[in-house]
Amino acid sequence: MLRLGNIDYSNCYPIHGPVLERRPDWLRVVDGPPSELNRLLASGELDIAPGSSIELARHSREYGALSGLCIGSDGPVESIVLASRRSLARLHGETVALPTASASSRCLLRILLETRLGVNPIWVDFDQETMDPMRAVGWEDARSGAHSDAPAAALFIGDVALRRQPLDGELRIDLGAEWTDWTGLPFVYALWLVRAEAARLPETRELHRSFLDRLEGLPAAYDDLAAQAGDRFGFPPARLREYWSRIRYALDERMLAGLERFLDLAVELGESPSMPHIRLLP
């Protein structure tokens, strides 16, 4: 039985949709946010998952990645958004809240603030499924348990970011746009990571082929997929089509260049011990 992680956000559905609707008897699907799938993959409880790209650097000896596939953007993405009361350059020493659901996006924000601008905020954590710290008078740090006033900024990801309405006077800063404006490169948020022991399984090869078949049919299939997925994710089909049009699912040479640049900067910040060799599985 092959164990596949599924990000329970709408951005994963164009690739995973057919598998979710018609699950073969050799496949078990486990839903969860990116951080939970990262944990399950690292503990050996999953064989394959669309895991955060920073996890490839942190586990480069244990993981490969399915070739040709990613979840990325080349400019604005709409679902990786910093809600802020101040511009990025004015966040030095201010409290910035990070969602516990995220991994790559948290690292990306650190790079954009600390490396790009020399800005060092006070980082705190929150659970974006249960609270919005920008609307809270007082709230509890999800990791430390300390109580704090509303932060100057908070990062939101996935469908939560798509649904969230900004407060009056609040800036909505798209991290995909910020990265591409700065580097001229696209950004890879997630890759289909595979544990070494599952890489040679025939079920893995079959699943990989099915994903590549889905990729080849995009975006022509967006209309049908959006009609199927609208109720599942709570978005009008037109909104899903618009959003998916911003996502880059093909891991081509340009996307790889953006990934390598990100991982290199992550090493400089100590988010990864060393620059990994990116093993793409045929």
PAZAPA-4460 file (N, C-alpha, C; in steps of 0.05 Angstrom, whole numbers, plus 32768, in hexadecimal, padded with zeros to 4 digits):
% residues 282
    n_x    n_y    n_z   ca_x   ca_y   ca_z    c_x    c_y    c_z   seq   type   mol
   8011   7FE8   8000   8000   8000   8000   8012   8019   8000     1      M     A
   800F   8029   7FEB   801E   8042   7FEA   800F   8058   7FF9     2      L     A
   801D   8067   8009   8011   807C   801A   8018   8097   800F     3      R     A
   8003   80A5   8006   8006   80BF   7FF9   7FFB   80D5   800B     4      L     A
   800A   80EA   8010   8000   8101   801E   7FF3   8114   800B     5      G     A
   7FDD   8120   8014   7FCE   8133   8003   7FCB   814D   8013     6      N     A
   7FD6   8163   8008   7FD1   817E   8014   7FB4   8185   8011     7      I     A
   7FA7   818A   8027   7F8A   818E   8026   7F84   81AB   801F     8      D     A
   7F92   81B5   800A   7F8D   81D0   7FFF   7F86   81CD   7FE1     9      Y     A
   7F79   81E1   7FD6   7F70   81DF   7FBA   7F87   81DE   7FA7    10      S     A
   7F9F   81E8   7FAF   7FB5   81E8   7F9B   7FBF   81CD   7F94    11      N     A
   7FB9   81B9   7FA4   7FC2   819D   7F9E   7FAF   818E   7F8C    12      C     A
   7F96   8198   7F8B   7F81   8188   7F7D   7F85   8184   7F5F    13      Y     A
   7F90   8197   7F50   7F94   8191   7F33   7FA5   8179   7F2E    14      P     A
   7FB8   8173   7F3F   7FC8   815B   7F3B   7FBC   8142   7F49    15      I     A
   7FB2   8146   7F61   7FA8   8130   7F71   7F8B   8129   7F6C    16      H     A
   7F7C   813B   7F5F   7F5F   8137   7F5C   7F57   811C   7F53    17      G     A
   7F61   8112   7F3C   7F59   80F8   7F33   7F5F   80E1   7F46    18      P     A
   7F75   80E3   7F55   7F7C   80CF   7F68   7F69   80D0   7F80    19      V     A
   7F61   80E8   7F88   7F4F   80EB   7F9F   7F33   80E1   7F98    20      L     A
   7F2B   80E4   7F7F   7F10   80DC   7F77   7F0E   80BE   7F71    21      E     A
   7F24   80B2   7F67   7F24   8096   7F60   7F3D   8089   7F6C    22      R     A
   7F3D   8083   7F85   7F55   8079   7F93   7F59   805C   7F8C    23      R     A
   7F71   8055   7F81   7F77   8039   7F7C   7F7A   8029   7F96    24      P     A
   7F76   800F   7F95   7F77   8000   7FAE   7F93   7FFD   7FB9    25      D     A
   7FA8   8005   7FAA   7FC3   8004   7FB5   7FCC   801E   7FC1    26      W     A
   7FBA   8032   7FC4   7FC1   804C   7FCD   7FB1   8055   7FE5    27      L     A
   7FBF   805F   7FFA   7FB1   806B   8011   7FB8   8088   8011    28      R     A
   7FA4   809A   8013   7FA8   80B7   8013   7FA4   80C2   802F    29      V     A
   7FB7   80D3   8038   7FB6   80E0   8052   7FB6   80FE   804D    30      V     A
   7FA1   810B   8057   7F9E   8128   8054   7FAC   8137   806A    31      D     A
   7FB5   814F   8065   7FC0   8160   8079   7FCD   8179   806E    32      G     A
   7FD3   818C   8080   7FE1   81A4   8077   7FFE   819E   8071    33      P     A
   800D   81AF   8064   8029   81A9   805D   803A   81A0   8074    34      P     A
   8039   81AE   808B   804A   81A7   80A1   8044   818B   80AC    35      S     A
   802B   8183   80AC   8024   8168   80B6   802E   8153   80A3    36      E     A
   802B   8158   8089   8035   8144   8075   8054   8142   8077    37      L     A
   8061   8159   807B   807E   8159   807F   8085   8146   8096    38      N     A
   8077   8148   80AC   807D   8138   80C4   8078   811A   80BE    39      R     A
   8062   8114   80B1   805B   80F8   80AC   806F   80EC   8098    40      L     A
   8078   80FB   8084   808C   80F1   8071   80A6   80EC   8080    41      L     A
   80AF   80FE   8091   80C8   80FB   809F   80C8   80E3   80B2    42      A     A
   80B1   80DD   80BE   80AE   80C7   80D1   80AA   80AC   80C3    43      S     A
   80A8   80AC   80A8   80A4   8093   8099   8087   808A   8098    44      G     A
   8074   809C   80A0   8058   8095   80A0   804B   809B   8085    45      E     A
   8059   80A8   8073   8051   80AC   8057   8068   80A4   8045    46      L     A
   8061   809C   802C   8075   8095   8018   807B   80AD   8005    47      D     A
   8065   80BB   7FFE   8067   80D1   7FEC   8055   80E7   7FF6    48      I     A
   805D   8100   7FF3   804C   8117   7FFA   8056   8130   7FEB    49      A     A
   8043   8142   7FE4   804B   815C   7FDB   8056   816C   7FF2    50      P     A
   806F   8168   7FF8   807B   8174   8010   8088   818F   800B    51      G     A
   808B   819F   8020   8097   81B9   801E   80B3   81B7   8011    52      S     A
   80BA   81C9   7FFF   80D4   81C7   7FF1   80EB   81C8   8004    53      S     A
   80E9   81D7   801A   80FF   81D8   802D   8104   81BD   803A    54      I     A
   80F0   81AB   803A   80F4   8190   8046   8107   817F   8034    55      E     A
   8109   8185   801B   811B   8176   800A   8138   817C   8013    56      L     A
   813D   8195   801B   8158   819C   8024   815D   818F   803F    57      A     A
   8149   818E   8050   814D   8184   806B   814F   8165   806C    58      R     A
   8145   8158   8057   8145   813A   8056   814F   8130   803B    59      H     A
   8164   813D   8031   816D   8137   8016   8177   811A   8013    60      S     A
   8181   810E   8029   818A   80F2   8027   8174   80DE   8027    61      R     A
   815D   80E6   8033   8147   80D3   8035   8133   80D6   801E    62      E     A
   8132   80EE   8011   811D   80F4   7FFE   8128   80F8   7FE2    63      Y     A
   8118   80F1   7FCE   811A   80FB   7FB3   8101   810A   7FAD    64      G     A
   80FE   8114   7F95   80E6   8122   7F8D   80DD   8118   7F72    65      A     A
   80C3   8116   7F6E   80B9   810D   7F54   80C0   8122   7F3F    66      L     A
   80CC   811A   7F29   80D4   812D   7F15   80BC   813A   7F07    67      S     A
   80BF   8152   7EFF   80AB   8160   7EEE   8095   816D   7EFD    68      G     A
   8093   816A   7F18   807C   8173   7F27   8084   8185   7F3E    69      L     A
   8074   819A   7F43   8078   81AB   7F5A   805E   81BB   7F5E    70      C     A
   805D   81CA   7F74   8049   81DF   7F78   8059   81F8   7F7B    71      I     A
   8057   820A   7F68   8067   8222   7F69   8059   823A   7F5C    72      G     A
   8067   8250   7F5A   805C   8268   7F4D   8072   8277   7F3F    73      S     A
   806A   8287   7F2C   807D   8298   7F1E   8072   82B5   7F1F    74      D     A
   8073   82C0   7F37   8065   82D9   7F3D   8050   82D5   7F52    75      G     A
   803B   82E6   7F52   8026   82E4   7F67   8019   82C8   7F67    76      P     A
   8014   82BE   7F7F   8007   82A4   7F82   7FED   82A6   7F91    77      V     A
   7FE9   82BB   7FA1   7FD0   82C1   7FB0   7FCC   82B0   7FC9    78      E     A
   7FDA   829A   7FCC   7FD5   8288   7FE3   7FEC   8287   7FF6    79      S     A
   8000   8298   7FF2   8016   829B   8006   8018   82B9   800B    80      I     A
   800A   82C2   801F   8005   82DF   8023   800C   82E8   803F    81      V     A
   801B   82FE   8041   8021   830B   805A   800D   8322   805E    82      L     A
   7FFD   8320   8072   7FEB   8336   807A   7FFB   8348   808D    83      A     A
   7FFE   8361   8087   8010   8372   8097   8005   838E   809B    84      S     A
   800A   8399   80B2   8003   83B5   80B8   8019   83C8   80AF    85      R     A
   8030   83BD   80A6   8047   83CD   809E   8053   83C1   8085    86      R     A
   8063   83D0   8076   8072   83C5   8060   8087   83B2   806B    87      S     A
   8092   83A1   8059   80A6   838E   8062   80BE   839B   806F    88      L     A
   80C7   83B1   8064   80DF   83BF   806F   80DA   83CA   808A    89      A     A
   80C1   83CD   8093   80BC   83D9   80AE   80B4   83C3   80C3    90      R     A
   80BA   83AA   80BD   80B3   8395   80D0   80CA   838D   80E2    91      L     A
   80E1   839C   80E1   80F7   8396   80F3   80EF   8399   8110    92      H     A
   80F3   8384   8120   80EC   8385   813C   80CF   8382   8142    93      G     A
   80BE   8380   812E   80A2   837C   8132   809B   835E   8134    94      E     A
   8084   8358   813F   807B   833C   8141   806E   8334   8127    95      T     A
   8077   831D   811C   806C   8312   8104   8064   82F5   810A    96      V     A
   804B   82EE   8104   8040   82D4   810A   8042   82C1   80F2    97      A     A
   804B   82A9   80F7   804F   8295   80E2   803C   827D   80E7    98      L     A
   802F   8273   80D2   801D   825C   80D6   802C   8242   80DA    99      P     A
   8023   8232   80ED   8030   8218   80F2   802B   8205   80DB   100      T     A
   8018   820B   80C9   8013   81F9   80B2   8029   81FB   809D   101      A     A
   8039   820F   809E   804C   8215   8088   8068   820C   808E   102      S     A
   8078   8208   807A   8095   8203   807D   80A5   8214   8069   103      A     A
   80A1   820F   804F   80B0   821F   803B   80A8   823C   803C   104      S     A
   808F   8243   8040   8087   825F   8040   8092   826E   8057   105      S     A
   8095   8261   806E   80A1   826D   8085   80BE   8274   807F   106      R     A
   80CC   8261   8072   80E8   8266   806B   80EA   827C   8056   107      C     A
   80D8   827C   8043   80D8   8291   802E   80D5   82AC   803B   108      L     A
   80C3   82AF   804E   80BF   82C9   805B   80D8   82D2   806A   109      L     A
   80E5   82BF   8077   80FE   82C6   8084   8113   82D0   8070   110      R     A
   8115   82C3   8059   8128   82CC   8045   8121   82E8   803B   111      I     A
   8107   82ED   8035   80FF   8307   802B   8104   831D   803F   112      L     A
   8101   8317   8058   8105   832C   806D   8122   832E   8076   113      L     A
   812D   8317   807F   8148   8318   808B   815E   831B   8076   114      E     A
   815D   830B   8061   8172   830B   804D   816F   8323   803A   115      T     A
   8158   8326   8030   8154   833B   801B   8155   8357   8027   116      R     A
   8148   835B   803E   8144   8376   8049   8154   837B   8063   117      L     A
   815F   8367   806F   816D   836B   8089   815A   8371   809F   118      G     A
   8141   8367   809D   812C   836C   80B0   8129   8353   80C2   119      V     A
   812A   8357   80DC   8128   8340   80EF   8110   8344   8102   120      N     A
   80FA   8337   80FC   80E2   8339   810D   80E5   8327   8125   121      P     A
   80D0   8328   8136   80CD   8314   814B   80B9   8300   8141   122      I     A
   80C2   82E7   813D   80B1   82D2   8131   80A0   82C4   8147   123      W     A
   8087   82C0   8141   8075   82B1   8153   8064   829F   8141   124      V     A
   8057   828B   814D   8048   8277   813E   802B   8278   8144   125      D     A
   801A   8270   8130   7FFE   826E   8135   7FF2   8258   8123   126      F     A
   7FDB   824E   812A   7FCC   823B   811B   7FB7   8249   8109   127      D     A
   7FBC   824A   80EF   7FAB   825A   80DE   7F8F   824E   80DB   128      Q     A
   7F8C   8235   80E2   7F71   8228   80DF   7F5F   8231   80F6   129      E     A
   7F6A   823B   810C   7F59   8241   8123   7F59   825E   812A   130      T     A
   7F6C   826E   811F   7F6C   828A   8127   7F79   829C   8112   131      M     A
   7F73   82B6   8114   7F7F   82CA   8103   7F8C   82DE   8116   132      D     A
   7FA6   82DD   811A   7FB2   82EF   812E   7FB0   830D   8128   133      P     A
   7FAB   8314   810E   7FA8   8330   8107   7F8E   833B   8112   134      M     A
   7F7B   8329   8118   7F61   8332   8122   7F5E   832E   8140   135      R     A
   7F74   8323   814D   7F72   831D   8169   7F7D   8334   817A   136      A     A
   7F6F   8339   8190   7F79   834D   81A3   7F90   8341   81B4   137      V     A
   7F8C   8328   81BC   7FA2   831A   81CA   7FA0   82FD   81C1   138      G     A
   7FB7   82F0   81BD   7FB7   82D5   81B3   7FCF   82C6   81BD   139      W     A
   7FCF   82AC   81BA   7FE4   829A   81C5   7FF6   8290   81AF   140      E     A
   8010   8293   81B2   8024   8287   81A0   8020   8269   819F   141      D     A
   801D   825D   8187   8016   8241   8185   802B   822F   818F   142      A     A
   8044   8238   8190   805A   8226   8199   8063   822C   81B6   143      R     A
   8066   8245   81BD   8070   824C   81D7   805B   824E   81EC   144      S     A
   8041   8254   81E4   802C   8257   81F7   802B   8273   8202   145      G     A
   803E   8285   81FB   803E   82A0   8205   8027   82B0   81F8   146      A     A
   801D   82C3   8207   8008   82D4   81FE   8013   82EE   81F2   147      H     A
   8006   82F8   81DD   8012   830F   81CF   7FFB   8320   81C4   148      S     A
   8002   833A   81BF   7FEF   834B   81B1   7FEF   8344   8194   149      D     A
   7FDC   834F   8185   7FDA   8349   8168   7FF5   8351   815B   150      A     A
   7FFF   8340   8149   8019   8345   813C   8017   835B   8127   151      P     A
   802E   8364   811E   802F   8378   8108   8028   836B   80EE   152      A     A
   802E   8350   80EC   8029   8342   80D2   8025   8324   80D8   153      A     A
   8017   8317   80C6   8013   82FA   80C9   8012   82ED   80AD   154      A     A
   801F   82D6   80AB   8020   82C8   8091   8009   82B4   8090   155      L     A
   7FFB   82B3   8079   7FE5   82A0   8075   7FEB   8290   805B   156      F     A
   7FE5   8276   805B   7FEB   8266   8043   7FD2   8256   803B   157      I     A
   7FD3   824C   8022   7FBF   823A   8018   7FA3   8247   8015   158      G     A
   7F8F   8237   8019   7F73   8240   8016   7F6C   8255   802B   159      D     A
   7F78   8254   8042   7F73   8268   8056   7F7B   8283   804C   160      V     A
   7F92   8285   803E   7F9B   829E   8033   7F88   82A7   801C   161      A     A
   7F7E   8294   800D   7F6C   829C   7FF7   7F52   82A7   8001   162      L     A
   7F48   829C   8017   7F2E   82A4   8022   7F2F   82BE   8033   163      R     A
   7F46   82C2   803F   7F48   82D8   8053   7F44   82F4   8047   164      R     A
   7F33   8304   8053   7F2F   831F   804B   7F40   8332   805C   165      Q     A
   7F50   8344   804F   7F62   8355   805E   7F52   8369   806F   166      P     A
   7F5E   8371   8085   7F53   8386   8096   7F57   83A1   8089   167      L     A
   7F48   83B5   8092   7F4C   83D0   8088   7F69   83DA   808D   168      D     A
   7F75   83E4   8078   7F90   83EE   807A   7FA6   83D9   807B   169      G     A
   7F9F   83C0   8078   7FB2   83AA   8079   7FBF   83A6   805E   170      E     A
   7FD9   83A2   805D   7FE7   839B   8044   7FE4   837D   803F   171      L     A
   7FE1   8375   8026   7FE0   8359   801E   7FF8   8354   800C   172      R     A
   800C   8347   8017   8026   8344   8009   8029   8327   7FFF   173      I     A
   8029   8324   7FE5   802B   8309   7FD9   8048   8301   7FD8   174      D     A
   8050   82EC   7FE6   806C   82E4   7FE7   8076   82D9   7FCD   175      L     A
   8065   82CD   7FBD   806D   82C4   7FA2   8076   82DB   7F91   176      G     A
   8067   82F1   7F92   806E   8309   7F83   8087   8315   7F8D   177      A     A
   808A   8316   7FA8   80A2   8322   7FB3   80BB   8313   7FAB   178      E     A
   80BA   82F8   7FAC   80D1   82E8   7FA5   80D9   82EC   7F88   179      W     A
   80C6   82EB   7F76   80CC   82EE   7F59   80D5   830A   7F52   180      T     A
   80C9   831E   7F5F   80D3   833A   7F5B   80F0   833D   7F63   181      D     A
   80F8   832F   7F78   8113   8331   7F83   8127   8320   7F73   182      W     A
   8120   8307   7F6D   8134   82F5   7F61   8130   82F2   7F43   183      T     A
   8119   82F8   7F38   8113   82F3   7F1C   810D   82D6   7F17   184      G     A
   8109   82C6   7F2C   8105   82A9   7F29   80EA   82A1   7F35   185      L     A
   80E0   828A   7F2C   80C8   827F   7F39   80CF   8273   7F54   186      P     A
   80BA   826B   7F63   80BE   825F   7F7D   80AF   8244   7F7E   187      F     A
   80BC   8231   7F8A   80B1   8216   7F8E   80AA   8213   7FAB   188      V     A
   8090   8211   7FB1   8086   820D   7FCC   8087   81F0   7FD5   189      Y     A
   8080   81DE   7FC3   807F   81C2   7FCA   8088   81B0   7FB2   190      A     A
   8092   8199   7FB9   809A   8184   7FA6   808D   816A   7FAF   191      L     A
   8089   8158   7F9D   8080   813D   7FA4   8097   812D   7FAE   192      W     A
   809B   812D   7FC9   80B2   8120   7FD5   80AD   8102   7FD9   193      L     A
   80C1   80F2   7FD5   80BF   80D5   7FD6   80D5   80CA   7FE8   194      V     A
   80CD   80BA   7FFB   80E1   80AC   800C   80F1   8098   7FFB   195      R     A
   810A   8095   8002   811C   8084   7FF1   8111   8068   7FEE   196      A     A
   8105   805D   8003   80FC   8041   8001   80E4   803D   7FF0   197      E     A
   80D6   8054   7FE9   80BF   8052   7FD8   80C5   8059   7FBB   198      A     A
   80DD   8063   7FB6   80E3   806E   7F9B   80E1   805A   7F85   199      A     A
   80E8   8041   7F8A   80E8   802C   7F75   80CF   801B   7F74   200      R     A
   80BB   8021   7F84   80A3   8011   7F84   8093   8015   7F6A   201      L     A
   8088   8000   7F5F   8077   8004   7F46   8060   8016   7F4B   202      P     A
   8055   8016   7F63   803E   8028   7F69   8047   8046   7F68   203      E     A
   8060   804B   7F70   806A   8066   7F6E   806C   806F   7F51   204      T     A
   8077   805D   7F40   8079   8064   7F24   805E   8068   7F17   205      R     A
   804A   8058   7F1F   802F   805B   7F13   8023   8075   7F1C   206      E     A
   8026   807C   7F36   801C   8095   7F40   8029   80AD   7F32   207      L     A
   8043   80AB   7F2F   8052   80C1   7F21   8048   80C5   7F05   208      H     A
   8043   80AF   7EF7   8039   80B1   7EDB   801D   80BE   7EDB   209      R     A
   800C   80B7   7EEE   7FF2   80C3   7EEF   7FF3   80E1   7EF5   210      S     A
   8006   80E9   7F06   8009   8106   7F0C   8013   8115   7EF3   211      F     A
   8026   8109   7EE5   8030   8116   7ECD   801B   8118   7EB7   212      L     A
   800A   8104   7EB5   7FF3   8105   7EA3   7FE1   811C   7EAA   213      D     A
   7FDC   8120   7EC4   7FCB   8136   7ECC   7FD8   8150   7EC5   214      R     A
   7FF2   8153   7EC9   8000   816B   7EC3   7FFE   8172   7EA5   215      L     A
   8001   815D   7E94   7FFF   8162   7E77   7FE4   816D   7E6F   216      E     A
   7FCF   8166   7E7E   7FB4   816F   7E77   7FAC   818A   7E82   217      G     A
   7FBE   8196   7E92   7FB8   81B0   7E9E   7FC2   81C6   7E8B   218      L     A
   7FB5   81DD   7E8A   7F9E   81E6   7E98   7F83   81E0   7E8A   219      P     A
   7F84   81D0   7E74   7F6B   81CB   7E66   7F56   81BE   7E78   220      A     A
   7F5F   81B0   7E8D   7F4C   81A2   7E9E   7F42   81B3   7EB5   221      A     A
   7F4A   81CC   7EB7   7F43   81DC   7ECE   7F25   81E0   7ED1   222      Y     A
   7F17   81E4   7EBB   7EFA   81E8   7EBD   7EEC   81D0   7ECA   223      D     A
   7EF2   81B8   7EC1   7EE6   81A0   7ECD   7EEF   819C   7EEA   224      D     A
   7F09   81A0   7EEF   7F13   819C   7F0A   7F06   81B1   7F1D   225      L     A
   7F03   81C9   7F14   7EF8   81DE   7F26   7EDB   81D8   7F2C   226      A     A
   7ECC   81CD   7F18   7EB0   81C6   7F1D   7EAE   81B0   7F32   227      A     A
   7EC1   819D   7F31   7EC2   8187   7F44   7ECA   8190   7F60   228      Q     A
   7EDD   81A3   7F61   7EEA   81AA   7F7B   7EDE   81C2   7F89   229      A     A
   7ECC   81D1   7F7B   7EC1   81E9   7F88   7EB5   81E4   7FA3   230      G     A
   7EA3   81D0   7FA5   7E96   81CB   7FBF   7EAA   81BF   7FD3   231      D     A
   7EBD   81B0   7FC9   7ED1   81A3   7FDC   7EE1   81B8   7FEB   232      R     A
   7EE8   81CE   7FDD   7EF9   81E2   7FE9   7EEB   81FC   7FF0   233      F     A
   7ED1   81FE   7FE8   7EC2   8216   7FEF   7EC8   822E   7FDF   234      G     A
   7ED0   822B   7FC5   7ED6   8241   7FB3   7EC5   823F   7F9A   235      F     A
   7EBC   8255   7F8F   7EAF   8254   7F75   7EC3   8249   7F60   236      P     A
   7EB9   8239   7F4D   7ECB   822E   7F39   7EDC   8242   7F2B   237      P     A
   7ED1   825A   7F25   7EE1   826E   7F17   7EF9   8278   7F28   238      A     A
   7EF5   8278   7F42   7F0B   8280   7F54   7F21   826B   7F54   239      R     A
   7F1A   8252   7F54   7F2E   823D   7F53   7F3D   823E   7F39   240      L     A
   7F30   8242   7F22   7F3E   8243   7F09   7F51   825B   7F09   241      R     A
   7F49   8271   7F13   7F5B   8289   7F14   7F73   8283   7F25   242      E     A
   7F6E   8276   7F3C   7F85   8270   7F4E   7F98   825C   7F42   243      Y     A
   7F8D   8246   7F37   7F9E   8232   7F2B   7FAF   823D   7F14   244      W     A
   7FA4   8251   7F06   7FB3   825C   7EF0   7FCD   826A   7EF9   245      S     A
   7FCF   8270   7F13   7FE7   827D   7F1E   7FFC   8269   7F27   246      R     A
   7FF3   8250   7F2B   8005   823C   7F36   8015   822E   7F1F   247      I     A
   802E   8228   7F24   803F   821A   7F11   8043   81FE   7F1C   248      R     A
   8039   81EA   7F0D   803B   81CE   7F16   8052   81BF   7F08   249      Y     A
   805D   81CA   7EF3   8072   81BC   7EE4   808E   81C4   7EEF   250      A     A
   809D   81B1   7EF8   80B8   81B6   7F03   80CB   81B6   7EEB   251      L     A
   80CE   81CD   7EDE   80E0   81CF   7EC7   80FA   81DC   7ED0   252      D     A
   810C   81E2   7EBD   8126   81EC   7EC4   8125   8207   7ED3   253      E     A
   8112   8218   7ECB   8110   8232   7ED9   8106   822F   7EF5   254      R     A
   80F3   821D   7EF9   80E9   8218   7F14   8100   820C   7F26   255      M     A
   8110   81FA   7F1A   8126   81EF   7F29   813B   8204   7F30   256      L     A
   813F   8218   7F1F   8151   822D   7F25   8147   823D   7F3D   257      A     A
   812D   8242   7F3E   8121   8250   7F54   8123   8240   7F6E   258      G     A
   811F   8226   7F6C   8121   8214   7F83   813E   8214   7F8E   259      L     A
   8151   8212   7F7C   816D   8212   7F85   8175   822C   7F93   260      E     A
   816B   8242   7F88   8171   825C   7F94   8165   825E   7FB0   261      R     A
   814C   8255   7FB3   813F   8255   7FCD   814E   8243   7FE1   262      F     A
   8156   822B   7FD9   8163   8219   7FEC   817F   8224   7FF3   263      L     A
   818C   8231   7FE1   81A6   823D   7FE7   81A3   8252   7FFC   264      D     A
   818F   8263   7FF9   818A   8279   800D   8181   826D   8028   265      L     A
   8172   8257   8027   816A   824A   8040   8182   823F   804F   266      A     A
   8196   8235   8042   81AE   822C   804F   81BC   8243   805D   267      V     A
   81BD   825B   8050   81CA   8272   805B   81BC   827B   8075   268      E     A
   81A1   8276   8077   8192   827E   808F   8192   8268   80A4   269      L     A
   819E   8251   809E   819E   823B   80B1   8185   822B   80B1   270      G     A
   8174   822E   809D   815B   821E   809B   8161   8202   8090   271      E     A
   8179   81FE   8085   8181   81E4   807B   819F   81E1   8081   272      S     A
   81A8   81C9   8087   81C4   81C6   808E   81D7   81C9   8077   273      P     A
   81CE   81C3   805E   81E0   81C5   8047   81CF   81C5   802E   274      S     A
   81DA   81CF   8018   81CC   81CE   7FFF   81CA   81B2   7FF5   275      M     A
   81B1   81A8   7FF1   81AE   818B   7FEA   81B2   8186   7FCC   276      P     A
   81B8   816D   7FC6   81B6   8164   7FAB   8199   815D   7FA6   277      H     A
   818C   816A   7F92   8170   8166   7F8D   816D   814D   7F7B   278      I     A
   8163   8137   7F87   8160   811E   7F78   8144   811C   7F6D   279      R     A
   8142   811E   7F52   8128   811B   7F45   8124   80FF   7F3B   280      L     A
   810E   80F3   7F42   8109   80D7   7F3C   80FC   80D5   7F21   281      L     A
   8107   80C5   7F0F   80FB   80C2   7EF4   80E2   80B1   7EF6   282      P     A
***
